[in-house]
Amino acid sequence: MMDDVHQKWMVKSFSFAEVALEAGEVPVGCIMVYNDEIIAVGRNEVNETKNATRHAEIVAIDQVLRWSKDHDIDYASVFNKTVLYVTVEPCIMCAGALRQVGIPLVIFGCRNERFGGCGSILSVHDANITSLGPSFQCIGGIMKEKAVDLLKKFYQGENPNAPEEKRKLKKEESK
C-alpha cells in the first residue's frame, strides 16, 4: 500500500527531472508533500543560474519557506510533517540542508554513488551530529531504473556548460 503512495508521488517528481534534462541540467527533480498536497517542487538549476547550490532539494526548500510565509504557518512545523520525493539520493550538501530544516522522511529513486549523503558516500541523514538538526529516514530504490535512465541520457550527451578542457578530456578518453 505505501509503495503505491510513494510511486504516485515519485512519478510527479520525475516530471521535474525531465524538465531539468531538457534545460541541460543534471536530471534531478523533487516534490515536497505536506498534508497530502504538493507544496513545493524543485529541479536542478545549477547550470542555468551558475550557482552550484541550486540543487532540486534546495530549490524546493526555498519554496516551502515561501509557502509557509504565504500561509502564515511556522515553517518548522511544516517541514517536520513534509515528505521529500526526489529522483536521486540527496548529495551530502542537500542531506545536511534537509536535516537543518527538519524533514523526517526522504523517498528517493537511485543511489548517488559519487556524492550521496544518505548512505552511498556518507550517512549525513542519520549521523550522530546533533548540531545538524534531527536525523531523517530514507527509503531508496523507488523507480530507480527510470532515475538511472535519465542520468544516462544526460551523461551520454556533452555538457555544454563544462569547461572546454573537461570536454576535450572526455572526447580523448572515448577514443
N, C-alpha and C positions, 0 to 999 in steps of 0.2 A: 504493500500500500504506500509506504513512504517513498519507495523507489519511483512510483508513478508520479508522485508530487514533485520529487526532485527532478525527474525527467521533464515534466511540464515546464518548470521554471528554467531549467538548463537550456531547453530549446530556445527560449526567448533570449538568453544571454548570447547564444550563437549568432543571432541576427546582428548584434553589435560587433562581434568578432568579424563577421563578413563585411560589414561597413568599414572596419579598420583595414582589412585586407585590400578592399577597393581603393582606400585612401593611401595605400603604400605603407601602412603601419604593420608592425608585428600583430597578427590577428588574435588579439585577446579582447574579449568582451565580457561584461558582467551586468548583473542587476542586483539591487538590494530590495528585499521583500520584508515589509513591515505590516503586520495585521492582514496578511494575505493580499497585499497590494504592493505593486512595484512603485517605490517612491524615488528611486534613483537608478540611473543606468550609466555605464561607462564603456569606453573603448580606448585603446591606446591612442595617444595624441602626441607622442614624443617627437616624431619627425616633423609633424605639422607645426608644432609650437616651438620646436628647437629647445625643448625643456625636458631633460631626462627624467624628471619626476612625474610626468603626466601619464602614468600608467592607468589602466582602466579602473583599478580599485581606488586610486587617489581621486580621479575624476568623479567617481560615484560618491566618495566620502564628502567631497565638496558639495555635491547636490543634496545629500542628506542634511548637511548643515543649513543650506538654504531652505530646504523643505521644512525643517524643524522651526526655523525662524518665521517663515511664512505662515505656519500653522500655530505659532505661539506655544510650541511644545519644547521642553528641555531636551536638547539633542542627546544627552547621555541616556535618558530614558528611552529614546527612540533606538539608538544604536544597540542597547543591550536586549532589545526584542527584535532585532533585524537579522535576517539570514542573507549572506552573500552567496550568490551563484556566479562562478567565474569559470571560463573555459579552460584556463591553465592555472596550475598551482601558483599561488601568490609568491612573488620573489621575496627575498629577505627584507627589502625596504618596505614592501607592502604589508608583509606579515607583521612587522613592527608597528606600522601605522594602524592596522586593524586591531592590534592589542591596545594601542593608545586610545582608540575610540570605544573599545569595549564590545566589539562584535562577538557573539557567543558561538556562532556556527558558520563554517565556510564549506560549501559544496563545490568541488572543482572537477574538471574533466581530466586532463592528462597531467602527469608529473612534469616538473620543470627541472630537468637534470643538470642544468647549468647554474641556475640562480634560486632554486626553490627554498622557500622559507618555512615550509610545512612538512619537513621530513626528508626531502630529496637531498639537500645540501646541509641545511641547518634546521633545527626544530624550534624556530622562533615562536611558533604558535603555542607551545606548551613548555618552553624553557623556564627554569626556576629563576626568573628575573622579575621580581615584583615591581620594580620601577617602570617596567614597560607597560604595566596595566594587567588586567586579568587575562589568563590564557583562554584559548578558544579551541573548540573541537573542529576537526576536519574530516570530511568524507570525500575521498577521491575516487576517480575512475568512472564517474557518471558521463557517459558519451565520450569516453577518452579517444576512441578511434576517430571520431569526427574532429576533435581538437587536434590530434596528430596530423590528420589530412590537411587541415587548414594551415598548420605550421609548415608542412612540407611544401604546400603551394607557394607560400611566401618565400621560403628559403631556396626554392628552385629558381626563382627569378633573381635578378640583381637588385640590390637595394640602391636606388638612385641617390639616397641620402648618405651612403657610406663614403668615407674619404676615398679619393682616387687611388691612393696607394693600396688600400684594402681591396678594392675592386680588381686591381691588377694581380694581387696575390692570389685571389680566388680563381681568376682565369688561368694563371700559371699552374696552380695545383690541379686543375681539372684536365690538364693536357696529358 
